[in-house]
Amino acid sequence: MQKPEPTSTQMLSIMMKSGLISGADLIASAEASWQRQFLETLTPEQLASLPYLFDFWAMPHQIAPSGDWRTWVILGGRGAGKTRAGAEWVRKMVEGAVPHAPGTARRVALVGETMDQAREVMVFGDSGILSVCPPDRRPQWIAGRRLLIWPNGAEAQVFSAHDPDSLRGPQFDAVWADELAKWRKAEEAWDMLQFALRLGDRPRACVTTTPRKSQMLRDLLELDTTVNTHAPTQANRANLATSFLKEIEVRYGGTSLGRQEMEGLMLTEVEGALWTDADLARCQVAEAPPLNRIVVAIDPPGTSHAGSDACGIIVAGISMQGDVCDWHAVVLEDASMSAARPTAWAEAAIAAMRRHGADRLVAEVNQGGDMVEAVLRGVDAMVPYRSVHATKGKVARAEPVAALYEQGRVSHVRGLSDLEDQMAQMTSRGFEGTGSPDRVDALVWALYDLMIEPAAKWRKPSIRGL
């Protein structure tokens, strides 16, 4: 006898239990008939409770990881759903199986950058605690005490990170800290919280923040007792205005500000960096102007195997308007790549030349010597090629190029985040990142060929006819 086909509701249950897809995603993508059939199986009480089943609706980054952690850090872009995740985590900690049953936590600290921000975002905000709690478990707000009290007796008190001393004395079994990377007294306030987080068997903290530069946040993320989840703004696009997403992508896509505020990535700015984030933010352009000359510069890896450094491949052009000291360069593409065989990076560099109609290919030959030219000509025997040999260290070569950026004479087409991350870690002491600054080396050779060497020749009396 043939087995009957499962109903849509049964299929929904099977797929949710298998972990293949979340319940919310499955319902949203199902046919209307499936959606109606699923909803018709629910009682009025179940329908009323459906909006409050956060584990059902949540995105992966909004669910606390398993394991024996002390701090869960949620890193996300603007609008990625961090506040909702923090409010729902507090709710999960304090609520019991029924309205008056005790939960895991009974004493909670809610800490924002300021008292107003903590109250208006964490408590009363559209994604704050009061908005996510079901009516029969919604806490009461006691304004004079800055306190939330749940029907089961659990309490959450609001604090300002501007006043770390206010955290001396109280004690908690749970903490929700919002926008920790913005706190001006982050280290002092966080230290006080750690002393106060001492009640219960497993006191825990949830941190929701856009990952601005913060040594405190970097140190926290490196602890063995810290776990983190991450999501860009786009992860929550179903709940955000399409016009908002389009506008921020056009204005900030591919910029360092966009990587921080939209992608939710932790950017690093090293002390003494030759290029600061402010420098790199100022040099962004949506598209290049007409250019008189374009080159592709290569910094070939010293070895060719799976673990080799990447081959730096940078495309840049120049607008020769006015005097040579007024010329302006534009970095067009970062085509750098890891390659186990030399012909792979040679093919990539020559393909970049053809894409941009470049006039010449410039390659450093300190490590490869004649082999570099041989490999390139093996791909294209007629490629316009010039070899360059480094006689100075990386920092000495990079400093004149960094000066061009300070003068506002170099722009970047948006989308060069990997190159810019390396640039931000190049200091007067050397490269502070991991591996080799292959992208920066190639950038330096490109701008030497386009700007620095022509300017040096122009200054010579024999060239100027003096």
C-alpha positions as CSV (number, residue, x, y, z in Angstrom):
1,M,0.0,0.0,0.0
2,Q,1.4,3.4,-1.0
3,K,2.3,5.7,1.8
4,P,0.2,8.9,1.9
5,E,1.9,12.1,1.0
6,P,2.7,14.3,4.1
7,T,0.6,17.4,4.5
8,S,2.1,20.8,4.1
9,T,2.1,21.3,7.9
10,Q,3.9,18.0,8.4
11,M,6.5,19.0,5.8
12,L,6.9,22.3,7.6
13,S,7.6,20.5,10.8
14,I,10.0,18.0,9.2
15,M,12.1,20.7,7.5
16,M,12.2,22.9,10.7
17,K,13.3,20.0,12.9
18,S,16.0,19.0,10.3
19,G,17.5,22.5,10.6
20,L,17.4,23.0,6.9
21,I,15.5,26.2,7.2
22,S,14.0,28.5,9.9
23,G,10.3,28.4,10.4
24,A,9.9,32.1,9.4
25,D,11.8,31.6,6.2
26,L,9.8,28.5,5.3
27,I,6.5,30.2,5.9
28,A,7.5,33.3,4.0
29,S,8.6,31.4,1.0
30,A,5.7,28.9,0.9
31,E,2.7,29.1,-1.4
32,A,-0.3,31.0,0.0
33,S,-2.2,27.7,0.3
34,W,0.5,26.3,2.6
35,Q,0.5,29.4,4.7
36,R,-3.3,29.3,5.1
37,Q,-3.2,25.6,5.9
38,F,-0.5,26.1,8.5
39,L,-2.3,29.0,10.2
40,E,-5.6,27.1,10.2
41,T,-4.0,24.3,12.3
42,L,-3.3,26.8,15.1
43,T,-5.6,27.6,18.0
44,P,-6.5,31.2,18.8
45,E,-4.0,31.1,21.7
46,Q,-1.2,29.8,19.4
47,L,-2.0,32.5,16.8
48,A,-1.7,35.2,19.5
49,S,1.6,33.8,20.8
50,L,3.2,33.3,17.3
51,P,4.7,36.9,17.1
52,Y,6.5,36.3,20.4
53,L,8.2,33.0,19.5
54,F,11.5,34.6,18.7
55,D,13.4,31.3,18.2
56,F,11.0,30.7,15.4
57,W,11.4,34.1,13.7
58,A,15.1,34.9,14.6
59,M,18.0,35.0,12.1
60,P,21.0,32.9,13.0
61,H,23.1,35.8,14.3
62,Q,20.3,36.6,16.8
63,I,20.4,33.2,18.5
64,A,22.9,32.8,21.4
65,P,25.5,30.2,20.7
66,S,25.6,27.0,22.7
67,G,28.5,26.2,25.1
68,D,29.9,27.5,28.3
69,W,30.6,31.1,27.5
70,R,30.5,34.2,29.7
71,T,30.0,37.0,27.1
72,W,28.1,36.8,23.8
73,V,29.1,39.7,21.5
74,I,26.7,40.4,18.6
75,L,28.5,42.4,15.9
76,G,26.3,43.9,13.2
77,G,25.8,46.7,10.7
78,R,23.2,49.4,11.2
79,G,19.7,47.8,11.2
80,A,21.0,44.2,11.4
81,G,18.7,43.4,14.3
82,K,21.2,43.7,17.2
83,T,18.8,45.5,19.5
84,R,16.0,43.0,19.0
85,A,18.5,40.2,19.7
86,G,19.6,41.8,22.9
87,A,16.0,42.5,24.1
88,E,14.9,38.9,23.3
89,W,18.0,37.5,25.1
90,V,17.0,39.4,28.3
91,R,13.4,38.1,27.9
92,K,14.7,34.5,27.5
93,M,16.8,34.9,30.6
94,V,14.1,36.3,32.9
95,E,11.0,34.5,31.7
96,G,9.8,31.2,33.0
97,A,7.4,28.6,31.5
98,V,4.4,30.6,32.7
99,P,4.1,34.3,33.6
100,H,4.8,33.9,37.3
101,A,7.4,31.1,37.1
102,P,11.1,32.1,37.7
103,G,13.5,32.3,34.9
104,T,17.3,31.8,34.7
105,A,18.0,35.4,35.7
106,R,16.4,37.6,38.3
107,R,18.8,40.6,38.5
108,V,19.7,42.2,35.2
109,A,21.8,45.3,34.3
110,L,20.9,47.2,31.1
111,V,23.8,49.5,30.2
112,G,23.8,52.0,27.4
113,E,26.2,54.7,26.4
114,T,24.0,57.3,28.2
115,M,20.9,57.0,30.4
116,D,18.7,58.4,27.7
117,Q,19.9,56.0,25.1
118,A,19.6,53.0,27.4
119,R,16.0,54.0,28.3
120,E,14.8,55.0,24.8
121,V,16.5,52.2,22.8
122,M,16.8,49.2,25.2
123,V,13.6,49.7,27.1
124,F,11.1,51.8,25.0
125,G,12.6,51.4,21.5
126,D,10.8,49.7,18.6
127,S,12.9,46.6,19.3
128,G,13.3,47.2,23.0
129,I,12.2,45.0,25.9
130,L,8.7,46.4,26.3
131,S,7.9,45.9,22.6
132,V,9.0,42.3,22.5
133,C,7.4,41.0,25.7
134,P,3.9,39.3,25.4
135,P,1.2,41.1,27.4
136,D,1.0,38.6,30.2
137,R,4.7,38.8,30.8
138,R,5.4,42.5,30.1
139,P,7.4,44.2,32.8
140,Q,6.3,47.4,34.6
141,W,8.5,50.5,34.2
142,I,9.3,52.3,37.4
143,A,10.7,55.6,36.1
144,G,11.9,57.0,39.4
145,R,14.1,53.9,40.0
146,R,15.0,53.3,36.3
147,L,13.7,49.8,36.8
148,L,11.8,47.1,35.0
149,I,9.9,44.6,37.1
150,W,8.4,41.4,35.6
151,P,5.3,39.6,36.9
152,N,7.6,36.8,38.2
153,G,9.6,39.3,40.3
154,A,12.7,39.6,38.0
155,E,14.2,43.1,37.8
156,A,16.3,44.9,35.2
157,Q,17.9,48.3,36.1
158,V,19.1,50.8,33.6
159,F,22.7,52.3,33.9
160,S,24.8,54.7,31.9
161,A,28.3,53.7,30.9
162,H,29.3,57.4,31.4
163,D,29.0,56.7,35.2
164,P,31.0,53.6,35.9
165,D,30.9,54.3,39.7
166,S,27.1,53.7,39.6
167,L,28.0,50.0,39.0
168,R,29.8,49.7,42.3
169,G,27.6,47.9,44.8
170,P,24.8,46.3,42.7
171,Q,25.1,42.7,41.7
172,F,23.6,40.8,38.7
173,D,23.2,37.4,37.1
174,A,22.8,38.9,33.6
175,V,24.0,42.0,31.7
176,W,22.9,43.5,28.4
177,A,25.4,46.1,27.2
178,D,24.5,48.1,24.1
179,E,26.9,49.8,21.7
180,L,29.9,49.1,23.9
181,A,32.3,50.2,21.1
182,K,30.9,53.8,21.6
183,W,31.4,54.0,25.3
184,R,33.9,56.8,26.2
185,K,34.7,55.0,29.5
186,A,34.4,51.5,28.1
187,E,37.3,49.9,30.0
188,E,36.3,51.3,33.4
189,A,32.6,50.6,32.9
190,W,33.2,47.1,31.7
191,D,35.5,46.3,34.6
192,M,32.9,47.4,37.1
193,L,30.3,45.2,35.3
194,Q,32.6,42.2,35.6
195,F,32.8,42.7,39.4
196,A,29.0,43.1,39.5
197,L,28.2,40.0,37.3
198,R,28.5,37.5,40.1
199,L,25.1,36.0,40.9
200,G,23.8,32.6,40.1
201,D,25.5,29.5,38.7
202,R,26.2,31.0,35.2
203,P,26.2,34.8,35.1
204,R,26.3,36.0,31.5
205,A,26.5,39.1,29.5
206,C,25.2,40.0,26.0
207,V,26.9,42.8,24.1
208,T,25.2,44.3,21.0
209,T,27.4,46.8,19.1
210,T,28.5,48.1,15.7
211,P,32.2,47.2,15.7
212,R,33.8,50.6,15.9
213,K,37.5,50.8,16.7
214,S,37.8,50.0,20.4
215,Q,40.7,48.4,22.1
216,M,38.3,47.3,24.8
217,L,36.1,45.5,22.3
218,R,39.1,43.9,20.6
219,D,40.4,42.6,23.9
220,L,37.0,41.3,24.8
221,L,36.7,39.3,21.6
222,E,40.0,37.7,22.1
223,L,39.0,36.1,25.5
224,D,38.4,32.4,25.5
225,T,35.1,33.0,27.4
226,T,33.7,35.2,24.7
227,V,31.7,34.0,21.7
228,N,30.3,36.2,18.9
229,T,27.9,36.3,16.0
230,H,27.9,38.7,13.1
231,A,25.7,40.0,10.4
232,P,25.7,42.9,7.9
233,T,22.8,45.3,7.5
234,Q,21.6,43.3,4.4
235,A,20.8,40.3,6.7
236,N,17.8,42.1,8.0
237,R,16.7,43.6,4.6
238,A,13.2,42.1,5.0
239,N,12.5,44.6,7.8
240,L,14.3,47.6,6.3
241,A,13.2,50.1,3.7
242,T,14.4,49.3,0.2
243,S,15.2,53.0,-0.4
244,F,17.4,53.0,2.7
245,L,19.4,50.0,1.5
246,K,19.9,51.5,-1.9
247,E,20.9,54.9,-0.6
248,I,23.5,53.6,1.9
249,E,24.9,51.2,-0.7
250,V,25.3,54.0,-3.3
251,R,26.9,56.4,-0.8
252,Y,29.0,54.1,1.4
253,G,29.4,50.8,-0.4
254,G,33.1,49.8,-0.7
255,T,34.2,52.5,1.8
256,S,35.8,52.0,5.2
257,L,32.7,53.6,6.8
258,G,30.5,51.2,4.9
259,R,32.5,48.2,6.0
260,Q,32.1,49.3,9.6
261,E,28.5,50.6,9.6
262,M,26.9,48.4,6.9
263,E,29.0,45.2,7.0
264,G,29.6,45.3,10.7
265,L,33.3,44.6,10.3
266,M,35.9,45.4,12.9
267,L,38.4,47.8,11.3
268,T,41.8,48.4,12.8
269,E,43.7,51.7,12.9
270,V,47.3,51.1,13.9
271,E,49.1,53.9,15.8
272,G,51.5,55.7,13.5
273,A,49.8,54.4,10.3
274,L,50.9,56.1,7.1
275,W,47.3,56.0,5.9
276,T,44.5,56.7,8.4
277,D,40.9,55.8,7.9
278,A,40.1,59.4,7.5
279,D,42.6,59.7,4.7
280,L,41.1,56.7,3.0
281,A,37.5,57.9,3.5
282,R,38.3,61.2,1.8
283,C,39.8,59.7,-1.3
284,Q,36.8,57.6,-2.3
285,V,35.1,58.3,-5.7
286,A,32.2,56.6,-7.4
287,E,34.0,56.4,-10.7
288,A,37.2,57.5,-12.4
289,P,37.5,60.7,-14.5
290,P,39.0,60.5,-18.0
291,L,42.6,59.2,-17.7
292,N,45.6,59.9,-19.8
293,R,47.6,56.8,-18.8
294,I,47.0,53.5,-17.0
295,V,49.5,51.0,-15.6
296,V,49.2,47.6,-13.9
297,A,51.8,47.1,-11.1
298,I,52.8,43.6,-9.8
299,D,54.5,42.6,-6.6
300,P,55.2,38.9,-7.4
301,P,55.4,36.3,-4.5
302,G,58.8,35.0,-3.7
303,T,57.6,31.4,-3.9
304,S,54.9,29.5,-5.8
305,H,53.0,27.0,-3.7
306,A,49.7,26.8,-1.8
307,G,51.1,28.7,1.3
308,S,52.8,31.5,-0.6
309,D,52.1,35.2,-0.1
310,A,49.5,36.7,-2.5
311,C,50.7,38.4,-5.7
312,G,49.9,42.1,-5.4
313,I,48.2,43.3,-8.6
314,I,47.1,47.0,-8.7
315,V,45.6,49.0,-11.6
316,A,46.0,52.7,-11.4
317,G,45.7,55.6,-13.9
318,I,46.5,59.3,-14.0
319,S,44.8,62.5,-15.2
320,M,47.5,64.8,-16.5
321,Q,45.6,68.0,-16.3
322,G,47.8,71.1,-15.7
323,D,51.4,71.1,-14.4
324,V,52.9,67.8,-13.3
325,C,52.5,68.8,-9.7
326,D,48.7,69.0,-10.3
327,W,48.3,65.5,-11.8
328,H,45.8,63.3,-10.1
329,A,46.0,59.5,-9.8
330,V,43.1,57.1,-9.4
331,V,43.4,53.5,-8.2
332,L,41.0,51.5,-10.3
333,E,41.2,47.9,-9.2
334,D,42.9,45.5,-6.8
335,A,43.3,42.3,-8.8
336,S,45.7,40.7,-6.2
337,M,45.4,36.9,-5.9
338,S,46.9,33.9,-4.2
339,A,48.4,31.5,-6.8
340,A,50.2,28.2,-6.6
341,R,51.8,28.7,-10.0
342,P,53.4,31.8,-11.5
343,T,51.4,31.6,-14.8
344,A,48.2,32.2,-12.8
345,W,49.2,35.6,-11.5
346,A,50.8,36.5,-14.8
347,E,47.5,35.7,-16.6
348,A,45.6,37.7,-14.0
349,A,47.8,40.8,-14.4
350,I,47.6,40.7,-18.2
351,A,43.8,40.2,-18.0
352,A,43.7,43.4,-15.8
353,M,45.7,45.3,-18.4
354,R,43.2,44.3,-21.1
355,R,40.2,45.1,-19.0
356,H,41.4,48.7,-18.4
357,G,43.3,49.3,-21.6
358,A,46.5,49.8,-19.6
359,D,49.6,51.2,-21.3
360,R,52.3,49.3,-19.3
361,L,52.9,46.5,-16.8
362,V,55.3,47.3,-14.0
363,A,56.8,44.5,-11.9
364,E,59.2,44.4,-9.0
365,V,62.0,41.9,-9.7
366,N,64.0,41.8,-6.5
367,Q,63.0,38.2,-5.8
368,G,62.1,36.9,-9.2
369,G,64.7,38.5,-11.4
370,D,64.5,37.7,-15.1
371,M,62.0,34.9,-14.3
372,V,59.2,37.5,-13.8
373,E,59.5,38.9,-17.3
374,A,59.9,35.3,-18.7
375,V,56.6,34.2,-17.0
376,L,54.8,37.3,-18.3
377,R,56.0,37.0,-21.8
378,G,55.1,33.3,-21.7
379,V,51.5,34.5,-21.5
380,D,51.8,37.5,-23.8
381,A,55.1,37.9,-25.7
382,M,54.3,41.5,-26.7
383,V,53.2,42.8,-23.3
384,P,54.6,46.4,-22.7
385,Y,56.7,45.7,-19.6
386,R,59.1,47.5,-17.3
387,S,61.0,45.9,-14.4
388,V,61.7,47.9,-11.2
389,H,64.2,47.0,-8.5
390,A,63.8,48.1,-4.9
391,T,66.8,49.7,-3.4
392,K,65.0,51.1,-0.3
393,G,62.9,49.4,2.4
394,K,59.1,49.2,2.2
395,V,58.5,52.1,4.5
396,A,60.9,54.4,2.8
397,R,59.2,53.6,-0.6
398,A,55.7,54.0,0.9
399,E,56.2,57.4,2.6
400,P,56.3,59.5,-0.5
401,V,53.2,57.8,-1.8
402,A,51.4,58.4,1.5
403,A,52.3,62.1,1.1
404,L,50.4,62.2,-2.2
405,Y,47.3,61.0,-0.3
406,E,47.8,63.8,2.3
407,Q,47.9,66.3,-0.6
408,G,44.6,64.9,-1.9
409,R,46.3,63.8,-5.2
410,V,45.1,60.2,-5.2
411,S,41.6,58.8,-5.3
412,H,40.2,55.3,-4.9
413,V,37.3,53.8,-6.9
414,R,35.1,52.3,-4.2
415,G,35.5,48.6,-3.5
416,L,39.2,48.3,-2.6
417,S,38.6,47.2,1.0
418,D,41.4,44.6,1.1
419,L,44.0,47.0,-0.2
420,E,42.8,49.7,2.2
421,D,43.0,47.3,5.1
422,Q,46.6,46.7,4.4
423,M,47.3,50.4,3.9
424,A,45.9,51.1,7.3
425,Q,48.4,48.7,8.9
426,M,51.5,50.2,7.2
427,T,53.3,52.3,9.8
428,S,56.6,54.2,10.0
429,R,57.9,51.1,11.9
430,G,56.9,48.7,9.2
431,F,53.9,46.6,8.4
432,E,51.8,45.7,11.5
433,G,49.6,43.2,9.8
434,T,50.1,39.5,9.1
435,G,52.0,38.2,6.1
436,S,53.4,40.5,3.4
437,P,51.9,43.9,2.4
438,D,51.8,42.7,-1.2
439,R,48.9,44.9,-2.3
440,V,50.5,48.0,-0.8
441,D,53.8,47.2,-2.5
442,A,52.1,47.0,-5.9
443,L,50.2,50.2,-5.2
444,V,53.5,52.0,-4.4
445,W,55.1,50.8,-7.7
446,A,52.1,51.9,-9.7
447,L,52.1,55.5,-8.2
448,Y,55.9,55.7,-8.5
449,D,55.5,55.0,-12.2
450,L,52.6,57.4,-12.7
451,M,53.5,60.3,-10.4
452,I,56.7,60.3,-8.4
453,E,59.2,59.5,-11.2
454,P,57.7,61.9,-13.8
455,A,57.8,64.7,-11.1
456,A,61.4,63.9,-10.3
457,K,62.4,64.1,-14.0
458,W,60.4,67.4,-14.4
459,R,62.5,69.0,-11.7
460,K,65.8,68.3,-13.4
461,P,67.2,71.4,-15.2
462,S,68.1,69.3,-18.3
463,I,64.5,68.2,-18.7
464,R,63.0,71.7,-18.1
465,G,65.6,73.3,-20.5
466,L,67.1,75.5,-17.8
